[in-house]
Amino acid sequence: MYTEHMIHCPLDKPPTGGPTKDEVLAIAMHKLDLKPADIFADIGCGTGKVTLTAAPLVSHVHAMDIREEAYRWTCEELRKSGFANVTPHFGNAVSILSSLDNIDKAFVGGSKNLSDIITQLAHLTVKTIVITAVLLETLNIAISTLQEYDMFHEVTLVQVSKSMPLAGGFMLKPLDPVFIITGGCS
Protein backbone atom coordinates (compact mmCIF):
# COMPACT_ATOMS: atom_id res chain seq x y z
CA MET A 1 0.00 0.00 0.00
CA TYR A 2 1.08 3.59 -0.61
CA THR A 3 3.02 5.30 2.12
CA GLU A 4 4.56 8.76 2.29
CA HIS A 5 7.95 7.10 2.61
CA MET A 6 7.50 5.39 -0.78
CA ILE A 7 6.66 8.60 -2.62
CA HIS A 8 9.73 10.40 -1.27
CA CYS A 9 12.10 7.57 -2.23
CA PRO A 10 12.18 8.04 -6.01
CA LEU A 11 13.64 5.42 -8.30
CA ASP A 12 16.74 6.13 -10.39
CA LYS A 13 15.11 5.16 -13.68
CA PRO A 14 11.57 4.64 -14.98
CA PRO A 15 10.04 1.16 -14.81
CA THR A 16 10.43 -1.17 -17.78
CA GLY A 17 7.81 -1.38 -20.49
CA GLY A 18 7.24 2.29 -21.09
CA PRO A 19 6.51 5.04 -21.45
CA THR A 20 3.84 4.79 -24.14
CA LYS A 21 5.29 6.31 -27.32
CA ASP A 22 3.89 9.76 -28.17
CA GLU A 23 2.42 8.64 -31.50
CA VAL A 24 0.67 5.63 -29.93
CA LEU A 25 -0.56 7.79 -27.05
CA ALA A 26 -2.01 10.35 -29.48
CA ILE A 27 -4.03 7.67 -31.27
CA ALA A 28 -5.11 6.02 -28.00
CA MET A 29 -6.26 9.36 -26.58
CA HIS A 30 -8.23 10.08 -29.75
CA LYS A 31 -9.96 6.71 -29.50
CA LEU A 32 -10.71 7.23 -25.79
CA ASP A 33 -12.39 10.58 -26.55
CA LEU A 34 -12.12 11.70 -22.93
CA LYS A 35 -14.71 14.17 -21.61
CA PRO A 36 -14.59 16.46 -18.53
CA ALA A 37 -17.15 14.38 -16.59
CA ASP A 38 -15.42 11.02 -17.27
CA ILE A 39 -13.93 8.80 -14.61
CA PHE A 40 -10.88 7.21 -16.21
CA ALA A 41 -8.79 4.14 -15.32
CA ASP A 42 -5.16 3.79 -16.37
CA ILE A 43 -4.51 0.09 -15.88
CA GLY A 44 -0.83 -0.77 -15.83
CA CYS A 45 0.07 2.90 -15.36
CA GLY A 46 3.83 2.23 -15.61
CA THR A 47 5.56 5.60 -15.90
CA GLY A 48 2.35 7.58 -15.37
CA LYS A 49 2.49 9.15 -18.84
CA VAL A 50 -1.10 8.18 -19.76
CA THR A 51 -2.35 9.24 -16.32
CA LEU A 52 -0.68 12.65 -16.59
CA THR A 53 -2.05 13.13 -20.11
CA ALA A 54 -5.60 12.21 -19.07
CA ALA A 55 -5.75 14.02 -15.69
CA PRO A 56 -6.45 17.54 -17.03
CA LEU A 57 -9.14 16.18 -19.39
CA VAL A 58 -11.34 14.20 -16.97
CA SER A 59 -13.10 14.39 -13.61
CA HIS A 60 -10.99 11.68 -11.96
CA VAL A 61 -8.25 9.16 -12.79
CA HIS A 62 -7.59 5.84 -11.12
CA ALA A 63 -3.97 4.93 -11.91
CA MET A 64 -3.06 1.35 -11.04
CA ASP A 65 -0.11 -0.98 -11.34
CA ILE A 66 0.84 -4.29 -9.77
CA ARG A 67 4.56 -3.47 -9.93
CA GLU A 68 5.87 -1.52 -6.94
CA GLU A 69 8.46 0.37 -9.01
CA ALA A 70 5.77 1.53 -11.47
CA TYR A 71 3.45 2.57 -8.67
CA ARG A 72 6.24 4.49 -6.94
CA TRP A 73 7.35 6.17 -10.18
CA THR A 74 3.77 7.25 -10.95
CA CYS A 75 3.32 8.58 -7.40
CA GLU A 76 6.47 10.68 -7.79
CA GLU A 77 5.31 12.01 -11.17
CA LEU A 78 1.94 12.90 -9.63
CA ARG A 79 3.63 14.67 -6.73
CA LYS A 80 5.61 16.79 -9.22
CA SER A 81 2.56 17.50 -11.41
CA GLY A 82 0.26 18.64 -8.61
CA PHE A 83 -2.84 16.94 -10.05
CA ALA A 84 -5.38 16.46 -7.26
CA ASN A 85 -7.86 14.38 -9.27
CA VAL A 86 -5.76 11.19 -9.44
CA THR A 87 -5.91 8.23 -7.08
CA PRO A 88 -2.89 5.94 -7.42
CA HIS A 89 -3.51 2.27 -6.61
CA PHE A 90 -0.87 -0.38 -5.91
CA GLY A 91 -1.98 -3.96 -6.50
CA ASN A 92 -3.91 -6.30 -8.73
CA ALA A 93 -6.10 -4.38 -11.21
CA VAL A 94 -8.96 -6.88 -11.00
CA SER A 95 -9.21 -6.42 -7.23
CA ILE A 96 -8.90 -2.65 -7.52
CA LEU A 97 -11.54 -2.45 -10.27
CA SER A 98 -13.92 -4.64 -8.24
CA SER A 99 -13.75 -2.05 -5.44
CA LEU A 100 -14.78 0.81 -7.74
CA ASP A 101 -18.37 1.78 -8.54
CA ASN A 102 -17.93 3.60 -11.82
CA ILE A 103 -15.41 3.83 -14.65
CA ASP A 104 -16.39 5.53 -17.92
CA LYS A 105 -13.23 4.98 -19.97
CA ALA A 106 -10.18 2.76 -19.51
CA PHE A 107 -6.70 2.42 -20.98
CA VAL A 108 -5.00 -0.93 -20.50
CA GLY A 109 -1.26 -0.74 -20.98
CA GLY A 110 -0.38 -3.85 -18.98
CA SER A 111 -1.33 -7.35 -20.07
CA LYS A 112 -1.09 -9.34 -16.84
CA ASN A 113 -4.50 -10.97 -16.17
CA LEU A 114 -5.89 -9.20 -19.26
CA SER A 115 -8.89 -11.49 -19.66
CA ASP A 116 -9.90 -10.96 -16.02
CA ILE A 117 -9.37 -7.19 -16.36
CA ILE A 118 -11.62 -7.04 -19.43
CA THR A 119 -14.22 -9.14 -17.59
CA GLN A 120 -14.20 -6.66 -14.70
CA LEU A 121 -14.44 -3.71 -17.13
CA ALA A 122 -17.44 -5.43 -18.75
CA HIS A 123 -19.13 -5.74 -15.32
CA LEU A 124 -18.52 -2.01 -14.80
CA THR A 125 -20.08 -1.36 -18.26
CA VAL A 126 -17.14 0.79 -19.32
CA LYS A 127 -18.08 2.84 -22.40
CA THR A 128 -14.65 2.82 -24.06
CA ILE A 129 -11.67 0.54 -23.53
CA VAL A 130 -8.35 1.01 -25.31
CA ILE A 131 -5.75 -1.72 -24.97
CA THR A 132 -2.21 -1.50 -26.35
CA ALA A 133 -0.26 -4.65 -27.15
CA VAL A 134 2.99 -5.65 -28.80
CA LEU A 135 2.55 -9.42 -28.46
CA LEU A 136 0.28 -11.43 -30.78
CA GLU A 137 -0.82 -13.46 -27.76
CA THR A 138 -2.00 -10.30 -26.00
CA LEU A 139 -3.86 -9.23 -29.15
CA ASN A 140 -5.60 -12.62 -29.29
CA ILE A 141 -6.63 -12.51 -25.61
CA ALA A 142 -7.93 -8.95 -25.96
CA ILE A 143 -10.00 -9.66 -29.07
CA SER A 144 -11.44 -12.97 -27.86
CA THR A 145 -12.37 -11.63 -24.41
CA LEU A 146 -13.90 -8.43 -25.79
CA GLN A 147 -15.90 -10.56 -28.28
CA GLU A 148 -17.08 -12.79 -25.43
CA TYR A 149 -18.77 -9.71 -23.90
CA ASP A 150 -19.86 -8.31 -27.29
CA MET A 151 -17.55 -5.34 -26.69
CA PHE A 152 -15.02 -5.63 -29.52
CA HIS A 153 -14.84 -2.65 -31.93
CA GLU A 154 -11.55 -2.72 -33.88
CA VAL A 155 -7.80 -3.24 -34.01
CA THR A 156 -5.43 -0.59 -35.36
CA LEU A 157 -1.81 -1.48 -36.08
CA VAL A 158 0.52 1.47 -35.52
CA GLN A 159 3.94 1.34 -37.13
CA VAL A 160 6.16 4.36 -36.50
CA SER A 161 9.67 5.10 -37.70
CA LYS A 162 11.85 7.95 -36.45
CA SER A 163 14.81 9.64 -38.06
CA MET A 164 18.30 8.96 -36.82
CA PRO A 165 21.70 10.04 -38.15
CA LEU A 166 23.63 7.63 -40.36
CA ALA A 167 26.75 8.24 -42.46
CA GLY A 168 26.28 12.01 -42.64
CA GLY A 169 22.59 11.67 -43.51
CA PHE A 170 19.46 10.35 -41.89
CA MET A 171 17.64 7.06 -41.98
CA LEU A 172 14.32 5.98 -40.55
CA LYS A 173 14.55 3.49 -37.71
CA PRO A 174 11.31 1.61 -37.00
CA LEU A 175 9.92 1.34 -33.50
CA ASP A 176 8.15 -1.84 -32.44
CA PRO A 177 4.70 -2.06 -34.03
CA VAL A 178 1.84 -1.67 -31.53
CA PHE A 179 -1.70 -3.00 -31.72
CA ILE A 180 -4.37 -0.63 -30.41
CA ILE A 181 -7.47 -2.66 -29.57
CA THR A 182 -10.67 -0.72 -29.00
CA GLY A 183 -13.87 -1.90 -27.39
CA GLY A 184 -16.51 -1.00 -24.86
CA CYS A 185 -20.13 -1.22 -23.85
CA SER A 186 -22.68 0.41 -26.10
C-alpha positions as CSV (number, residue, x, y, z in Angstrom):
1,M,0.0,0.0,0.0
2,Y,1.1,3.6,-0.6
3,T,3.0,5.3,2.1
4,E,4.6,8.8,2.3
5,H,8.0,7.1,2.6
6,M,7.5,5.4,-0.8
7,I,6.7,8.6,-2.6
8,H,9.7,10.4,-1.3
9,C,12.1,7.6,-2.2
10,P,12.2,8.0,-6.0
11,L,13.6,5.4,-8.3
12,D,16.7,6.1,-10.4
13,K,15.1,5.2,-13.7
14,P,11.6,4.6,-15.0
15,P,10.0,1.2,-14.8
16,T,10.4,-1.2,-17.8
17,G,7.8,-1.4,-20.5
18,G,7.2,2.3,-21.1
19,P,6.5,5.0,-21.4
20,T,3.8,4.8,-24.1
21,K,5.3,6.3,-27.3
22,D,3.9,9.8,-28.2
23,E,2.4,8.6,-31.5
24,V,0.7,5.6,-29.9
25,L,-0.6,7.8,-27.0
26,A,-2.0,10.4,-29.5
27,I,-4.0,7.7,-31.3
28,A,-5.1,6.0,-28.0
29,M,-6.3,9.4,-26.6
30,H,-8.2,10.1,-29.8
31,K,-10.0,6.7,-29.5
32,L,-10.7,7.2,-25.8
33,D,-12.4,10.6,-26.5
34,L,-12.1,11.7,-22.9
35,K,-14.7,14.2,-21.6
36,P,-14.6,16.5,-18.5
37,A,-17.1,14.4,-16.6
38,D,-15.4,11.0,-17.3
39,I,-13.9,8.8,-14.6
40,F,-10.9,7.2,-16.2
41,A,-8.8,4.1,-15.3
42,D,-5.2,3.8,-16.4
43,I,-4.5,0.1,-15.9
44,G,-0.8,-0.8,-15.8
45,C,0.1,2.9,-15.4
46,G,3.8,2.2,-15.6
47,T,5.6,5.6,-15.9
48,G,2.3,7.6,-15.4
49,K,2.5,9.1,-18.8
50,V,-1.1,8.2,-19.8
51,T,-2.3,9.2,-16.3
52,L,-0.7,12.6,-16.6
53,T,-2.1,13.1,-20.1
54,A,-5.6,12.2,-19.1
55,A,-5.7,14.0,-15.7
56,P,-6.5,17.5,-17.0
57,L,-9.1,16.2,-19.4
58,V,-11.3,14.2,-17.0
59,S,-13.1,14.4,-13.6
60,H,-11.0,11.7,-12.0
61,V,-8.2,9.2,-12.8
62,H,-7.6,5.8,-11.1
63,A,-4.0,4.9,-11.9
64,M,-3.1,1.3,-11.0
65,D,-0.1,-1.0,-11.3
66,I,0.8,-4.3,-9.8
67,R,4.6,-3.5,-9.9
68,E,5.9,-1.5,-6.9
69,E,8.5,0.4,-9.0
70,A,5.8,1.5,-11.5
71,Y,3.5,2.6,-8.7
72,R,6.2,4.5,-6.9
73,W,7.3,6.2,-10.2
74,T,3.8,7.3,-11.0
75,C,3.3,8.6,-7.4
76,E,6.5,10.7,-7.8
77,E,5.3,12.0,-11.2
78,L,1.9,12.9,-9.6
79,R,3.6,14.7,-6.7
80,K,5.6,16.8,-9.2
81,S,2.6,17.5,-11.4
82,G,0.3,18.6,-8.6
83,F,-2.8,16.9,-10.1
84,A,-5.4,16.5,-7.3
85,N,-7.9,14.4,-9.3
86,V,-5.8,11.2,-9.4
87,T,-5.9,8.2,-7.1
88,P,-2.9,5.9,-7.4
89,H,-3.5,2.3,-6.6
90,F,-0.9,-0.4,-5.9
91,G,-2.0,-4.0,-6.5
92,N,-3.9,-6.3,-8.7
93,A,-6.1,-4.4,-11.2
94,V,-9.0,-6.9,-11.0
95,S,-9.2,-6.4,-7.2
96,I,-8.9,-2.6,-7.5
97,L,-11.5,-2.5,-10.3
98,S,-13.9,-4.6,-8.2
99,S,-13.8,-2.1,-5.4
100,L,-14.8,0.8,-7.7
101,D,-18.4,1.8,-8.5
102,N,-17.9,3.6,-11.8
103,I,-15.4,3.8,-14.7
104,D,-16.4,5.5,-17.9
105,K,-13.2,5.0,-20.0
106,A,-10.2,2.8,-19.5
107,F,-6.7,2.4,-21.0
108,V,-5.0,-0.9,-20.5
109,G,-1.3,-0.7,-21.0
110,G,-0.4,-3.9,-19.0
111,S,-1.3,-7.3,-20.1
112,K,-1.1,-9.3,-16.8
113,N,-4.5,-11.0,-16.2
114,L,-5.9,-9.2,-19.3
115,S,-8.9,-11.5,-19.7
116,D,-9.9,-11.0,-16.0
117,I,-9.4,-7.2,-16.4
118,I,-11.6,-7.0,-19.4
119,T,-14.2,-9.1,-17.6
120,Q,-14.2,-6.7,-14.7
121,L,-14.4,-3.7,-17.1
122,A,-17.4,-5.4,-18.7
123,H,-19.1,-5.7,-15.3
124,L,-18.5,-2.0,-14.8
125,T,-20.1,-1.4,-18.3
126,V,-17.1,0.8,-19.3
127,K,-18.1,2.8,-22.4
128,T,-14.6,2.8,-24.1
129,I,-11.7,0.5,-23.5
130,V,-8.4,1.0,-25.3
131,I,-5.8,-1.7,-25.0
132,T,-2.2,-1.5,-26.4
133,A,-0.3,-4.6,-27.1
134,V,3.0,-5.7,-28.8
135,L,2.5,-9.4,-28.5
136,L,0.3,-11.4,-30.8
137,E,-0.8,-13.5,-27.8
138,T,-2.0,-10.3,-26.0
139,L,-3.9,-9.2,-29.1
140,N,-5.6,-12.6,-29.3
141,I,-6.6,-12.5,-25.6
142,A,-7.9,-8.9,-26.0
143,I,-10.0,-9.7,-29.1
144,S,-11.4,-13.0,-27.9
145,T,-12.4,-11.6,-24.4
146,L,-13.9,-8.4,-25.8
147,Q,-15.9,-10.6,-28.3
148,E,-17.1,-12.8,-25.4
149,Y,-18.8,-9.7,-23.9
150,D,-19.9,-8.3,-27.3
151,M,-17.5,-5.3,-26.7
152,F,-15.0,-5.6,-29.5
153,H,-14.8,-2.7,-31.9
154,E,-11.6,-2.7,-33.9
155,V,-7.8,-3.2,-34.0
156,T,-5.4,-0.6,-35.4
157,L,-1.8,-1.5,-36.1
158,V,0.5,1.5,-35.5
159,Q,3.9,1.3,-37.1
160,V,6.2,4.4,-36.5
161,S,9.7,5.1,-37.7
162,K,11.8,8.0,-36.5
163,S,14.8,9.6,-38.1
164,M,18.3,9.0,-36.8
165,P,21.7,10.0,-38.2
166,L,23.6,7.6,-40.4
167,A,26.7,8.2,-42.5
168,G,26.3,12.0,-42.6
169,G,22.6,11.7,-43.5
170,F,19.5,10.4,-41.9
171,M,17.6,7.1,-42.0
172,L,14.3,6.0,-40.5
173,K,14.5,3.5,-37.7
174,P,11.3,1.6,-37.0
175,L,9.9,1.3,-33.5
176,D,8.2,-1.8,-32.4
177,P,4.7,-2.1,-34.0
178,V,1.8,-1.7,-31.5
179,F,-1.7,-3.0,-31.7
180,I,-4.4,-0.6,-30.4
181,I,-7.5,-2.7,-29.6
182,T,-10.7,-0.7,-29.0
183,G,-13.9,-1.9,-27.4
184,G,-16.5,-1.0,-24.9
185,C,-20.1,-1.2,-23.9
186,S,-22.7,0.4,-26.1
